[in-house]
Amino acid sequence: MAAIYNDTVITFKGKQYTIKPDFEIINRIEMSRASGGLGISLAGLAARAAMGDVPVSEVARILGFMLRSQGASASDEDIYVTIMTEADARPYIDAVTSGFFPVIQESKSESGGKKK
């Protein structure tokens, strides 16, 4: 699959992790818990975040999954506590709410002009 997502960079406990969102990661997050996924709708999460209703526990679960996929050893609870006690939790929330949506690329029309 073509890379349509920007890398998401997360700094957790002083170490920087680069997550490369792809279909498998997104599928695992949205797959039902009964099927081994997290059972979280990313679109639903983004909609709630846009309304100022950020479910921090869900953000922590997603970040936990992402960080562990990169070798970090942190429980979802560790991440939740970090988010809740940081002076600025926005980078963690932004990493989840904006990192999993495709980059809109402009395409050129047949006449060579840009098409939106």
Secondary structure, DSSP 8 states (H G I E B T S, - for coil): ----S--EEEEETTEEEEE---HHHHHHHHS-GGGTS----HHHHHHHHHTT---HHHHHHHHHHHHHHTT----HHHHHHHHHHSS--HHHHHHHHHHTS-----EE-TTSSEE-
